Amino acid sequence: RPLHCAFGSISWARMLQALEIKMGKSQTEEDFLKFWKHISLETEDETVIVLKGHLLLEDLMREFCASKMVHEDALNDANLSFKQALQLAKALHLRHPEKWVWAGIEKVNNLRNKLAHNLEPKDYEKKRQELIQLVKGEVFDDSIYQSFNEIHQQLAVTIFILYSTLSANLRFRPKGLLTAALEASELGKDSN
């Protein structure tokens, strides 16, 4: 069954291959599989989707921030809130993802807070729809949403698009000129 995502309707294997353009293969597969291990399109409980999506986004941001620290323990001891971790990730990242990614993550955090602190949150449906519309308006082919009639599926796909886009941006490691030159010279030796 094809996957409907920010890359359009493609096979799972092709999705991994497309993500490998931005990330190393092992990390691509790990992030991709981690998301779908914890969130299922069959899960109708939006609270589960939002809470787990929030945790996955937070874990990704904290891991990125820790990778930039000399003393990782100090960061862990800081006990940062989600919003603080988000701002720190934004501050530490050299190449910022598009603004809509950060805005979408903030909207996921707002939904999470509504669900975590209220049994029947006011204007939840409106805020959920704003999140979906924000992301839907930014993906190059919003027809992916047509494959998912259920709102809980659209929510899961929306959070996946945010997660995969953030993952690709935070994990991207461009090779330096020296590394590329050394690899090219090694390839040249093999062909002679």
VENJOSUL-V199746 format. One record per run of one state. SS is the DSSP state (H for helix, E for strand, L for the rest). FROM is the first residue (numbers start at 0). TO is the last residue. If there is no record, write none. Layout:
((SS	FROM	TO) (SS	FROM	TO))
This chain:
((L	0	1) (E	2	4) (L	5	6) (E	7	9) (L	10	10) (H	11	19) (L	20	23) (H	24	37) (L	38	44) (H	45	66) (L	67	70) (H	71	77) (L	78	80) (H	81	91) (L	92	97) (H	98	116) (L	117	122) (H	123	135) (L	136	140) (H	141	146) (L	147	149) (H	150	170) (L	171	175) (H	176	190) (L	191	191))
